[in-house]
Amino acid sequence: MNKRITGLLVALCVSGQLMAQDEADALRYSRTQPGGTARAQAIGGAMGSLGGDYSAAHVNPAGLGFYRTSEFVITPGFYFRNNDYTYRGISASDSKSGMALPNLGIVLGMPTNQQSNWKNATLSIGFNRTANYNNRTFVDGDNYDHSMSEKYGGPDQQ
């Protein structure tokens, strides 16, 4: 019986620290940012239909069939974040910048022999960042007029 009570107390203490997602988080995490190689970014992310570029592996793997030789791909990137907030007349701001690695991969193009019906074979292994959630935001201020229950609406929240 003591083990059950102890387990229940531990579960209650741990669950007190958990936070759930809401509809705003679902929308935020469903967005993707343009990424891939410089060529893919230059044509607006239309690599899925063109092929012949490593970025196509994540959209249309059949595009890798254009490779006849091997290739190592690394795409460095930079990010600059500037956030300004105003809450009840109090302003706050934050900025962050740094390097990112949006694309890293290797494509092994292997020509087959003359007797095969296959012209070549391709193997690709890689990493492609589709979004970056590394952002800092904060709002500072005192709120004496409203409560958290306004988020969920009520009869007087029309």
DSSP file (Angstrom, degrees, kcal/mol; ACC not computed):
  #  RESIDUE AA STRUCTURE BP1 BP2  ACC     N-H-->O    O-->H-N    N-H-->O    O-->H-N    TCO  KAPPA ALPHA  PHI   PSI    X-CA   Y-CA   Z-CA
    1    1 A M     >        0   0    0      0, 0.0     4,-2.1     0, 0.0     5,-0.2   0.000 360.0 360.0 360.0 -37.8    0.0    0.0    0.0
    2    2 A N  H  >  +     0   0    0      1,-0.2     4,-2.5     2,-0.2     5,-0.2   0.864 360.0  54.0 -63.2 -36.1    2.9    2.3    0.8
    3    3 A K  H  > S+     0   0    0      2,-0.2     4,-2.6     1,-0.2    -1,-0.2   0.890 107.8  50.0 -66.3 -38.9    4.3    1.8   -2.7
    4    4 A R  H  > S+     0   0    0      2,-0.2     4,-2.4     1,-0.2    -2,-0.2   0.923 112.2  46.3 -65.6 -44.0    1.1    2.8   -4.3
    5    5 A I  H  X S+     0   0    0     -4,-2.1     4,-2.4     2,-0.2    -2,-0.2   0.912 113.4  49.3 -66.0 -41.8    0.7    6.0   -2.2
    6    6 A T  H  X S+     0   0    0     -4,-2.5     4,-2.4     2,-0.2    -2,-0.2   0.924 111.9  48.7 -63.2 -44.2    4.4    6.9   -2.9
    7    7 A G  H  X S+     0   0    0     -4,-2.6     4,-2.3     1,-0.2    -2,-0.2   0.893 111.2  50.3 -62.1 -39.9    3.9    6.3   -6.6
    8    8 A L  H  X S+     0   0    0     -4,-2.4     4,-2.2     2,-0.2    -2,-0.2   0.905 110.9  48.7 -65.5 -41.8    0.7    8.4   -6.6
    9    9 A L  H  X S+     0   0    0     -4,-2.4     4,-2.3     2,-0.2    -2,-0.2   0.906 111.6  49.0 -65.1 -42.1    2.5   11.3   -4.8
   10   10 A V  H  X S+     0   0    0     -4,-2.4     4,-2.4     1,-0.2     5,-0.2   0.924 111.3  50.2 -63.3 -43.7    5.4   11.2   -7.2
   11   11 A A  H  X S+     0   0    0     -4,-2.3     4,-2.4     1,-0.2    -2,-0.2   0.893 111.0  49.2 -62.2 -40.2    3.1   11.2  -10.2
   12   12 A L  H  X S+     0   0    0     -4,-2.2     4,-1.1     2,-0.2    -1,-0.2   0.896 111.6  48.7 -66.4 -40.2    1.2   14.2   -8.8
   13   13 A C  H  < S+     0   0    0     -4,-2.3     4,-0.4     2,-0.2    -2,-0.2   0.905 114.4  45.3 -66.5 -41.2    4.4   16.2   -8.1
   14   14 A V  H >< S+     0   0    0     -4,-2.4     3,-1.5     1,-0.2     4,-0.3   0.910 110.1  53.7 -69.1 -41.9    5.7   15.5  -11.6
   15   15 A S  H >< S+     0   0    0     -4,-2.4     3,-0.8     1,-0.3    -1,-0.2   0.731  96.6  67.6 -68.4 -20.4    2.4   16.3  -13.3
   16   16 A G  T 3< S+     0   0    0     -4,-1.1    -1,-0.3     1,-0.2    -2,-0.2   0.721 101.1  49.0 -68.5 -20.3    2.3   19.7  -11.6
   17   17 A Q  T <  S+     0   0    0     -3,-1.5    -1,-0.2    -4,-0.4    -2,-0.2   0.467  89.7 104.8 -97.4  -3.9    5.3   20.7  -13.7
   18   18 A L    <   -     0   0    0     -3,-0.8     2,-0.4    -4,-0.3    -3,-0.0  -0.476  52.0-159.2 -81.6 149.2    3.9   19.6  -17.1
   19   19 A M        -     0   0    0     -2,-0.2     2,-0.2     0, 0.0    -2,-0.0  -0.992   7.9-145.6-128.2 137.1    2.6   22.1  -19.6
   20   20 A A        -     0   0    0     -2,-0.4     2,-0.3     1,-0.1     0, 0.0  -0.524  18.1-112.1 -97.0 164.8    0.2   21.2  -22.5
   21   21 A Q        -     0   0    0     -2,-0.2     2,-0.2     4,-0.0    -1,-0.1  -0.663  29.4-164.0 -92.3 152.2    0.0   22.6  -26.0
   22   22 A D     >  -     0   0    0     -2,-0.3     4,-1.9     0, 0.0     3,-0.4  -0.595  43.0 -79.3-122.1-171.3   -2.9   24.6  -27.2
   23   23 A E  H  > S+     0   0    0      1,-0.2     4,-1.9     2,-0.2     5,-0.2   0.813 126.9  57.2 -64.4 -29.9   -4.1   25.7  -30.7
   24   24 A A  H  > S+     0   0    0      2,-0.2     4,-2.3     1,-0.2    -1,-0.2   0.896 107.2  48.5 -67.1 -39.1   -1.5   28.4  -31.0
   25   25 A D  H  > S+     0   0    0     -3,-0.4     4,-2.6     2,-0.2    -2,-0.2   0.893 108.5  53.7 -66.5 -39.5    1.3   25.9  -30.5
   26   26 A A  H  X S+     0   0    0     -4,-1.9     4,-0.8     1,-0.2    -2,-0.2   0.909 111.8  44.9 -61.7 -41.8   -0.2   23.6  -33.1
   27   27 A L  H >X S+     0   0    0     -4,-1.9     4,-0.6     2,-0.2     3,-0.5   0.915 113.0  51.0 -67.2 -42.8   -0.3   26.4  -35.6
   28   28 A R  H >< S+     0   0    0     -4,-2.3     3,-0.7     1,-0.2    -2,-0.2   0.901 112.4  45.3 -61.9 -42.5    3.2   27.5  -34.7
   29   29 A Y  H 3< S+     0   0    0     -4,-2.6    -1,-0.2     1,-0.2    -2,-0.2   0.589 104.3  63.4 -82.2  -9.3    4.7   24.0  -35.1
   30   30 A S  H << S+     0   0    0     -4,-0.8     2,-0.2    -3,-0.5    -1,-0.2   0.625  84.6  91.8 -88.4 -12.8    2.9   23.3  -38.4
   31   31 A R    <<  -     0   0    0     -3,-0.7     2,-0.3    -4,-0.6    99,-0.0  -0.578  60.1-160.3 -81.6 142.7    4.7   26.1  -40.3
   32   32 A T        -     0   0    0     -2,-0.2    99,-0.2    99,-0.1    98,-0.1  -0.880   9.1-136.6-118.7 156.9    7.9   25.3  -42.1
   33   33 A Q        -     0   0    0     97,-3.5     2,-0.1    -2,-0.3     0, 0.0  -0.861  33.4 -96.0-110.7 145.9   10.6   27.7  -43.3
   34   34 A P        +     0   0    0      0, 0.0     2,-0.2     0, 0.0     7,-0.1  -0.368  62.3 146.0 -61.0 134.7   12.3   27.6  -46.7
   35   35 A G        +     0   0    0     -2,-0.1     2,-0.2     5,-0.1    95,-0.1  -0.725   8.1  92.2-148.3-162.9   15.5   25.7  -46.4
   36   36 A G  S    S-     0   0    0     -2,-0.2    67,-0.1    93,-0.2    93,-0.0  -0.621  79.9 -16.4 102.2-163.4   17.8   23.4  -48.4
   37   37 A T     >  -     0   0    0     -2,-0.2     4,-2.2     1,-0.1     5,-0.2  -0.191  69.6-102.9 -72.7 169.0   20.7   24.2  -50.6
   38   38 A A  H  > S+     0   0    0      1,-0.2     4,-2.1     2,-0.2     5,-0.1   0.869 122.9  54.0 -61.6 -36.2   21.4   27.6  -52.0
   39   39 A R  H  > S+     0   0    0      2,-0.2     4,-1.4     1,-0.2    -1,-0.2   0.921 108.2  48.6 -64.4 -43.6   20.0   26.5  -55.4
   40   40 A A  H  4>S+     0   0    0      1,-0.2     5,-2.9     2,-0.2     6,-0.4   0.887 112.9  47.5 -64.9 -38.8   16.8   25.3  -53.8
   41   41 A Q  H ><5S+     0   0    0     -4,-2.2     3,-1.3     1,-0.2    -1,-0.2   0.857 107.0  58.1 -69.9 -33.9   16.3   28.6  -51.9
   42   42 A A  H 3<5S+     0   0    0     -4,-2.1    -1,-0.2     1,-0.3    -2,-0.2   0.826 108.3  44.8 -67.2 -31.0   17.1   30.6  -55.1
   43   43 A I  T ><5S-     0   0    0     -4,-1.4     3,-0.5    -5,-0.1    -1,-0.3   0.181 122.3-103.1-100.3  18.6   14.2   29.0  -57.0
   44   44 A G  T < 5 -     0   0    0     -3,-1.3    -3,-0.2     1,-0.2    -2,-0.1   0.743  70.0 -59.3  75.2  24.8   11.8   29.3  -54.1
   45   45 A G  T > <S+     0   0    0     -5,-2.9     3,-0.5    -6,-0.2    -1,-0.2   0.699  94.1 134.6  80.9  19.5   11.8   25.7  -53.0
   46   46 A A  T X>  +     0   0    0     -3,-0.5     4,-0.7    -6,-0.4     3,-0.7   0.037  31.0 113.0 -89.7  28.5   10.6   24.2  -56.3
   47   47 A M  H 3>  +     0   0    0      1,-0.2     4,-2.1     2,-0.2    -1,-0.2   0.715  55.9  78.1 -74.0 -19.9   13.2   21.4  -56.1
   48   48 A G  H <4 S+     0   0    0     -3,-0.5    -1,-0.2     1,-0.2    15,-0.1   0.860 102.3  35.7 -58.9 -36.7   10.7   18.7  -55.7
   49   49 A S  H <4 S+     0   0    0     -3,-0.7    -1,-0.2     1,-0.1    -2,-0.2   0.722 119.5  49.2 -89.8 -21.7    9.7   18.7  -59.3
   50   50 A L  H  < S-     0   0    0     -4,-0.7    -2,-0.2     1,-0.1    -3,-0.1   0.933  79.6-176.6 -86.0 -48.2   13.1   19.4  -60.8
   51   51 A G     <  +     0   0    0     -4,-2.1    13,-0.2     1,-0.1     3,-0.1  -0.205  46.0 101.7  75.8-175.2   15.4   16.9  -59.0
   52   52 A G  S    S+     0   0    0     11,-2.3     2,-0.3     1,-0.2    12,-0.1   0.593  73.3  89.5  74.0  10.4   19.2   16.8  -59.5
   53   53 A D  S >  S-     0   0    0     -6,-0.2     3,-1.6     1,-0.1     4,-0.4  -0.986  83.0-122.7-137.9 147.0   19.7   18.6  -56.2
   54   54 A Y  G >  S+     0   0    0     -2,-0.3     3,-1.8     1,-0.3     4,-0.3   0.831 107.9  66.3 -60.3 -32.7   20.1   17.2  -52.7
   55   55 A S  G >  S+     0   0    0      1,-0.3     3,-1.1     2,-0.2     4,-0.4   0.755  88.7  68.4 -61.5 -23.6   17.2   19.2  -51.4
   56   56 A A  G X> S+     0   0    0     -3,-1.6     4,-2.9     1,-0.2     3,-0.8   0.724  81.2  76.6 -68.1 -20.2   14.9   17.2  -53.6
   57   57 A A  G <4 S+     0   0    0     -3,-1.8    -1,-0.2    -4,-0.4    -2,-0.2   0.798  95.5  47.6 -61.8 -28.2   15.5   14.1  -51.5
   58   58 A H  G <4 S+     0   0    0     -3,-1.1    -1,-0.2    -4,-0.3    -2,-0.2   0.642 124.6  28.9 -88.6 -15.8   13.2   15.4  -48.8
   59   59 A V  T <4 S+     0   0    0     -3,-0.8    -2,-0.2    -4,-0.4    -3,-0.1   0.798 139.0   6.4-108.0 -50.0   10.4   16.3  -51.2
   60   60 A N    ><  -     0   0    0     -4,-2.9     3,-2.3    -5,-0.1     4,-0.2  -0.807  58.8-169.2-139.7  93.1   10.6   13.9  -54.1
   61   61 A P  G >  S+     0   0    0      0, 0.0     3,-1.7     0, 0.0     4,-0.2   0.722  83.3  73.1 -59.9 -20.8   13.3   11.1  -53.7
   62   62 A A  G >  S+     0   0    0      1,-0.3     3,-1.7     2,-0.2     4,-0.1   0.759  81.7  72.8 -64.4 -22.0   12.9   10.2  -57.3
   63   63 A G  G X  S+     0   0    0     -3,-2.3   -11,-2.3    -7,-0.3     3,-1.2   0.681  81.2  71.6 -65.4 -16.9   14.8   13.4  -58.2
   64   64 A L  G X  S+     0   0    0     -3,-1.7     3,-1.8     1,-0.2    -1,-0.3   0.631  74.7  84.3 -72.9 -12.2   18.0   11.7  -56.9
   65   65 A G  G <  S+     0   0    0     -3,-1.7    -1,-0.2     1,-0.3    -2,-0.1   0.668  76.5  69.3 -63.9 -15.9   17.9    9.5  -60.0
   66   66 A F  G <  S+     0   0    0     -3,-1.2     2,-0.3    -4,-0.1    -1,-0.3   0.649  76.0 104.4 -75.7 -14.8   19.7   12.4  -61.9
   67   67 A Y    <   +     0   0    0     -3,-1.8    43,-0.2     1,-0.2     3,-0.1  -0.525  34.5 165.6 -73.4 128.2   22.9   11.8  -59.9
   68   68 A R        +     0   0    0     -2,-0.3     2,-0.3    41,-0.1    -1,-0.2   0.568  69.3  35.6-109.2 -21.0   25.6   10.0  -61.8
   69   69 A T  S    S-     0   0    0     41,-0.1     2,-0.1     1,-0.0    41,-0.1  -0.770  91.8 -92.8-126.1 171.8   28.4   10.8  -59.4
   70   70 A S        -     0   0    0     -2,-0.3     2,-0.3    39,-0.2    38,-0.2  -0.474  38.1-172.2 -85.7 157.8   28.7   11.2  -55.6
   71   71 A E  E     -A  107   0A   0     36,-2.8    36,-3.3    -2,-0.1     2,-0.5  -0.987  19.0-150.8-152.7 139.1   28.3   14.5  -53.8
   72   72 A F  E     -A  106   0A   0     -2,-0.3     2,-0.5    34,-0.2    34,-0.2  -0.956  22.5-163.6-108.7 130.5   28.8   15.9  -50.2
   73   73 A V  E     +A  105   0A   0     32,-3.3    32,-2.7    -2,-0.5     2,-0.4  -0.955  17.5 166.2-122.2 128.4   26.5   18.8  -49.4
   74   74 A I  E     -A  104   0A   0     -2,-0.5    30,-0.2    30,-0.2    -2,-0.0  -0.983  10.5-171.5-137.8 129.7   26.8   21.2  -46.5
   75   75 A T  E     -A  103   0A   0     28,-2.7    28,-1.1    -2,-0.4     2,-0.1  -0.919   8.4-160.2-123.4 103.6   24.8   24.5  -46.4
   76   76 A P  E     -     0   0A   0      0, 0.0     2,-0.3     0, 0.0    25,-0.2  -0.459  15.3-177.5 -77.6 157.3   25.7   26.9  -43.6
   77   77 A G  E     -A  100   0A   0     23,-2.1    23,-2.9    -2,-0.1     2,-0.3  -0.968  18.9-142.1-150.1 165.0   23.2   29.6  -42.6
   78   78 A F  E     -A   99   0A   0     -2,-0.3     2,-0.4    21,-0.3    21,-0.2  -0.933  11.3-159.5-127.0 151.3   22.7   32.5  -40.3
   79   79 A Y  E     -A   98   0A   0     19,-2.3    19,-1.9    -2,-0.3     2,-0.4  -0.992   4.4-168.0-133.8 145.8   19.7   33.7  -38.4
   80   80 A F  E     -A   97   0A   0     -2,-0.4     2,-0.5    17,-0.2    17,-0.2  -0.987   8.2-173.1-132.2 119.4   18.8   37.1  -37.0
   81   81 A R  E     +A   96   0A   0     15,-3.4    15,-2.5    -2,-0.4     2,-0.4  -0.962   7.0 175.1-119.2 126.7   15.9   37.4  -34.5
   82   82 A N  E     -A   95   0A   0     -2,-0.5     2,-0.4    13,-0.2    13,-0.2  -0.988   7.0-176.7-129.8 122.1   14.7   40.8  -33.3
   83   83 A N  E     -A   94   0A   0     11,-3.2    11,-2.4    -2,-0.4     2,-0.4  -0.976   5.6-177.0-123.7 129.2   11.6   40.8  -31.1
   84   84 A D  E     -A   93   0A   0     -2,-0.4     2,-0.3     9,-0.2     9,-0.2  -0.993   8.9-179.9-124.8 131.6    9.8   43.9  -29.7
   85   85 A Y  E     -A   92   0A   0      7,-3.4     7,-2.8    -2,-0.4     2,-0.4  -0.962  14.5-165.5-132.2 146.8    6.8   43.7  -27.4
   86   86 A T  E     +A   91   0A   0     -2,-0.3     2,-0.5     5,-0.2     5,-0.2  -0.989   9.8 177.4-131.8 125.4    4.6   46.2  -25.7
   87   87 A Y  E >  S-A   90   0A   0      3,-2.5     3,-1.7    -2,-0.4    55,-0.1  -0.960  73.1 -23.8-131.9 114.1    2.3   45.1  -22.8
   88   88 A R  T 3  S-     0   0    0     -2,-0.5    54,-0.1     1,-0.3    -1,-0.1   0.872 127.7 -48.1  53.0  42.3    0.2   47.7  -21.0
   89   89 A G  T 3  S+     0   0    0      1,-0.2     2,-0.6    52,-0.1    -1,-0.3   0.411 114.4 114.7  84.6  -2.8    2.6   50.5  -22.0
   90   90 A I  E <   -A   87   0A   0     -3,-1.7    -3,-2.5    50,-0.1     2,-0.3  -0.906  53.7-151.4-104.8 122.9    5.7   48.7  -20.9
   91   91 A S  E     +A   86   0A   0     -2,-0.6     2,-0.3    -5,-0.2    -5,-0.2  -0.675  16.2 177.2 -95.9 146.4    8.1   47.9  -23.8
   92   92 A A  E     -A   85   0A   0     -7,-2.8    -7,-3.4    -2,-0.3     2,-0.3  -0.987   2.7-177.1-142.3 148.8   10.5   44.9  -23.9
   93   93 A S  E     -A   84   0A   0     -2,-0.3     2,-0.3    -9,-0.2    -9,-0.2  -0.983   5.8-179.1-146.1 157.3   12.9   43.8  -26.7
   94   94 A D  E     -A   83   0A   0    -11,-2.4   -11,-3.2    -2,-0.3     2,-0.3  -0.985   4.8-167.5-153.8 146.9   15.3   40.9  -27.3
   95   95 A S  E     +A   82   0A   0     -2,-0.3     2,-0.3   -13,-0.2   -13,-0.2  -0.989   6.1 177.0-139.2 149.9   17.6   40.0  -30.2
   96   96 A K  E     +A   81   0A   0    -15,-2.5   -15,-3.4    -2,-0.3     2,-0.3  -0.984   2.5 173.1-151.2 137.4   19.5   36.9  -31.0
   97   97 A S  E     +A   80   0A   0     -2,-0.3     2,-0.3   -17,-0.2   -17,-0.2  -0.970  15.0 125.8-142.8 159.1   21.7   35.9  -33.9
   98   98 A G  E     -A   79   0A   0    -19,-1.9   -19,-2.3    -2,-0.3     2,-0.3  -0.985  51.5 -61.8 176.2-171.1   23.9   33.0  -34.7
   99   99 A M  E     -A   78   0A   0     -2,-0.3     2,-0.3   -21,-0.2   -21,-0.3  -0.688  40.2-172.4 -99.4 153.4   24.8   30.2  -37.2
  100  100 A A  E     -A   77   0A   0    -23,-2.9   -23,-2.1    -2,-0.3    -2,-0.0  -0.914  23.8-137.4-137.2 164.2   22.6   27.4  -38.3
  101  101 A L  E     +     0   0A   0     -2,-0.3    28,-0.1   -25,-0.2     3,-0.1  -0.780  27.7 168.5-123.2  85.1   23.1   24.2  -40.3
  102  102 A P  E     +     0   0A   0      0, 0.0    27,-2.7     0, 0.0     2,-0.4   0.763  66.9  24.0 -70.9 -24.1   20.0   24.0  -42.5
  103  103 A N  E     +AB  75 128A   0    -28,-1.1   -28,-2.7    25,-0.2     2,-0.3  -0.985  57.5 158.1-150.3 130.5   21.3   21.2  -44.8
  104  104 A L  E     +AB  74 127A   0     23,-2.4    23,-3.6    -2,-0.4     2,-0.3  -0.946  24.6 123.2-151.4 128.6   23.9   18.4  -44.5
  105  105 A G  E     -AB  73 126A   0    -32,-2.7   -32,-3.3    -2,-0.3     2,-0.4  -0.996  42.3-128.2-172.9 171.6   24.1   15.3  -46.5
  106  106 A I  E     -AB  72 125A   0     19,-2.6    19,-2.3    -2,-0.3     2,-0.5  -0.999  13.8-162.1-136.2 137.3   25.8   12.9  -48.8
  107  107 A V  E     -AB  71 124A   0    -36,-3.3   -36,-2.8    -2,-0.4     2,-0.7  -0.985   5.8-158.3-120.3 125.5   24.6   11.4  -52.1
  108  108 A L  E     - B   0 123A   0     15,-3.5    15,-1.9    -2,-0.5     2,-0.6  -0.892   6.1-166.7-107.4 105.4   26.3    8.3  -53.5
  109  109 A G  E     - B   0 122A   0     -2,-0.7    13,-0.2    13,-0.2   -39,-0.2  -0.823   7.6-174.4 -91.3 122.2   25.7    8.0  -57.2
  110  110 A M  E     - B   0 121A   0     11,-3.4    11,-2.4    -2,-0.6   -41,-0.1  -0.906  14.1-147.6-124.5 102.9   26.7    4.5  -58.4
  111  111 A P  E     - B   0 120A   0      0, 0.0     9,-0.2     0, 0.0     2,-0.1  -0.412  19.4-137.6 -65.1 143.5   26.7    3.7  -62.1
  112  112 A T        -     0   0    0      7,-1.4     2,-0.0     1,-0.2     7,-0.0  -0.432  27.4 -83.8 -95.4 174.5   25.8    0.1  -62.9
  113  113 A N    >   -     0   0    0     -2,-0.1     3,-1.0     1,-0.1    -1,-0.2  -0.236  41.5-104.2 -76.1 169.6   27.4   -2.2  -65.4
  114  114 A Q  T 3  S+     0   0    0      1,-0.2    -1,-0.1     3,-0.0    -2,-0.0   0.761 115.0  58.9 -66.9 -27.3   26.4   -2.2  -69.1
  115  115 A Q  T 3  S+     0   0    0      2,-0.0    -1,-0.2     0, 0.0     2,-0.1   0.646  86.7  95.1 -80.0 -14.1   24.3   -5.5  -68.9
  116  116 A S  S <  S-     0   0    0     -3,-1.0    -4,-0.1     2,-0.2     0, 0.0  -0.440  72.5-138.2 -79.0 149.2   21.9   -4.2  -66.2
  117  117 A N  S    S+     0   0    0     -2,-0.1     2,-0.3     2,-0.0    -1,-0.1   0.686  87.1  83.6 -74.3 -18.9   18.5   -2.7  -67.1
  118  118 A W        -     0   0    0      1,-0.1    -2,-0.2    -5,-0.1    -6,-0.1  -0.678  66.6-157.5 -86.0 137.4   19.2    0.0  -64.4
  119  119 A K  S    S-     0   0    0     -2,-0.3    -7,-1.4     1,-0.3     2,-0.3   0.875  70.6 -22.4 -82.3 -39.3   21.3    2.9  -65.6
  120  120 A N  E     -B  111   0A   0     -9,-0.2     2,-0.3     2,-0.0    -1,-0.3  -0.980  54.9-132.6-161.0 167.7   22.5    3.9  -62.1
  121  121 A A  E     -B  110   0A   0    -11,-2.4   -11,-3.4    -2,-0.3     2,-0.4  -0.959  18.3-160.5-126.7 147.0   21.7    3.6  -58.4
  122  122 A T  E     -B  109   0A   0     -2,-0.3     2,-0.4   -13,-0.2   -13,-0.2  -0.992   7.3-171.6-133.7 135.9   21.6    6.4  -55.8
  123  123 A L  E     -B  108   0A   0    -15,-1.9   -15,-3.5    -2,-0.4     2,-0.4  -0.992  10.2-172.8-124.5 132.8   21.8    6.3  -52.0
  124  124 A S  E     +B  107   0A   0     -2,-0.4     2,-0.4   -17,-0.2   -17,-0.2  -0.988  10.7 177.4-131.3 135.5   21.3    9.5  -50.0
  125  125 A I  E     +B  106   0A   0    -19,-2.3   -19,-2.6    -2,-0.4     2,-0.3  -0.999  28.8 127.2-132.7 130.4   21.7   10.1  -46.3
  126  126 A G  E     -B  105   0A   0     -2,-0.4     2,-0.4   -21,-0.3   -21,-0.3  -0.983  48.6-113.8-169.7-179.8   21.2   13.6  -44.8
  127  127 A F  E     -B  104   0A   0    -23,-3.6   -23,-2.4    -2,-0.3     2,-0.4  -0.992  22.6-178.4-131.2 133.0   19.7   16.2  -42.5
  128  128 A N  E     -B  103   0A   0     -2,-0.4     2,-0.5   -25,-0.2   -25,-0.2  -0.963  19.0-143.8-137.2 118.3   17.4   19.0  -43.6
  129  129 A R        +     0   0    0    -27,-2.7   -93,-0.2    -2,-0.4     3,-0.1  -0.699  17.6 179.1 -82.8 123.7   16.1   21.5  -41.1
  130  130 A T        +     0   0    0     -2,-0.5   -97,-3.5     1,-0.3     2,-0.3   0.637  66.6   6.5 -99.5 -17.0   12.5   22.5  -41.9
  131  131 A A        -     0   0    0    -99,-0.2     2,-0.5   -29,-0.0    -1,-0.3  -0.985  57.2-143.9-159.8 157.0   12.0   25.0  -39.0
  132  132 A N        +     0   0    0     -2,-0.3    -3,-0.0    -3,-0.1  -100,-0.0  -0.965  14.5 176.2-128.9 113.4   13.9   26.7  -36.2
  133  133 A Y        +     0   0    0     -2,-0.5     2,-1.6     1,-0.0    -1,-0.1   0.219  43.6 119.8 -99.8  13.5   12.0   27.2  -32.9
  134  134 A N        +     0   0    0      2,-0.0     2,-0.3     0, 0.0    -1,-0.0  -0.624  40.8 129.9 -82.9  89.1   15.0   28.6  -31.1
  135  135 A N        -     0   0    0     -2,-1.6     2,-0.5     2,-0.0   -40,-0.0  -0.996  48.3-140.6-144.2 143.1   13.6   32.0  -30.2
  136  136 A R        +     0   0    0     -2,-0.3     2,-0.4     2,-0.0   -42,-0.1  -0.919  26.0 165.6-110.4 129.7   13.4   34.1  -27.1
  137  137 A T        +     0   0    0     -2,-0.5     2,-0.3   -44,-0.0    -2,-0.0  -0.996   2.1 166.2-137.5 144.9   10.4   36.1  -26.2
  138  138 A F        -     0   0    0     -2,-0.4     2,-0.4   -46,-0.0   -53,-0.1  -0.983  17.7-158.2-154.7 151.1    9.3   37.7  -23.0
  139  139 A V        -     0   0    0     -2,-0.3     2,-0.4     2,-0.1   -48,-0.1  -0.996  11.5-164.5-130.0 135.3    6.7   40.2  -21.9
  140  140 A D        +     0   0    0     -2,-0.4   -53,-0.3   -50,-0.2     2,-0.3  -0.970  33.2  96.7-124.9 134.1    7.0   42.2  -18.6
  141  141 A G        -     0   0    0     -2,-0.4     2,-0.4   -55,-0.1   -53,-0.1  -0.883  62.7 -89.9 165.3 166.7    4.3   44.1  -16.9
  142  142 A D        -     0   0    0     -2,-0.3     2,-0.5   -54,-0.1    -2,-0.0  -0.823  27.9-165.8-101.7 138.9    1.7   44.1  -14.2
  143  143 A N        +     0   0    0     -2,-0.4    -2,-0.0     1,-0.1   -55,-0.0  -0.912  24.7 152.3-127.9 102.7   -1.9   43.0  -14.9
  144  144 A Y        +     0   0    0     -2,-0.5    -1,-0.1     1,-0.1     3,-0.0   0.511  69.6  56.4-104.8  -7.4   -4.4   44.0  -12.3
  145  145 A D  S    S+     0   0    0      2,-0.0     2,-0.3     0, 0.0    -1,-0.1   0.579 101.8  44.6-104.4 -11.3   -7.5   44.2  -14.5
  146  146 A H        -     0   0    0      3,-0.0     2,-0.3     2,-0.0    -3,-0.1  -0.820  60.3-147.2-134.0 167.3   -7.8   40.8  -16.2
  147  147 A S    >   -     0   0    0     -2,-0.3     3,-1.4     1,-0.0     4,-0.2  -0.861  32.9-106.8-132.5 168.4   -7.5   37.1  -15.5
  148  148 A M  G >  S+     0   0    0     -2,-0.3     3,-1.4     1,-0.3     4,-0.4   0.727 109.6  74.5 -64.8 -23.0   -6.4   33.9  -17.2
  149  149 A S  G >  S+     0   0    0      1,-0.3     3,-0.9     2,-0.2     4,-0.5   0.684  77.8  75.7 -68.8 -15.3  -10.0   32.8  -17.6
  150  150 A E  G X  S+     0   0    0     -3,-1.4     3,-0.8     1,-0.2    -1,-0.3   0.798  83.5  67.1 -63.5 -27.3  -10.5   35.4  -20.4
  151  151 A K  G <  S+     0   0    0     -3,-1.4    -1,-0.2     1,-0.2    -2,-0.2   0.841 104.4  42.2 -61.1 -33.6   -8.6   33.1  -22.7
  152  152 A Y  G <  S-     0   0    0     -3,-0.9    -1,-0.2    -4,-0.4    -2,-0.2   0.482 109.0-133.1 -96.5  -3.9  -11.4   30.5  -22.6
  153  153 A G    <   -     0   0    0     -3,-0.8    -1,-0.1    -4,-0.5    -2,-0.1   0.295  22.5-159.8  71.2 158.3  -14.2   33.0  -22.8
  154  154 A G    >   -     0   0    0     -4,-0.1     3,-1.7    -3,-0.0    -4,-0.0  -0.883  43.0 -73.2-156.7-174.6  -17.3   33.2  -20.8
  155  155 A P  T 3  S+     0   0    0      0, 0.0     3,-0.4     0, 0.0    -2,-0.0   0.831 131.4  46.0 -63.1 -30.4  -20.8   34.7  -20.9
  156  156 A D  T 3  S+     0   0    0      1,-0.2    -3,-0.0     2,-0.1     0, 0.0   0.331  92.6  84.4 -93.2   9.0  -19.4   38.2  -20.4
  157  157 A Q    <         0   0    0     -3,-1.7    -1,-0.2     1,-0.2    -4,-0.0  -0.015 360.0 360.0 -98.3  28.7  -16.6   37.8  -22.9
  158  158 A Q              0   0    0     -3,-0.4    -1,-0.2    -5,-0.1    -2,-0.1   0.489 360.0 360.0 -73.6 360.0  -18.7   38.7  -26.0
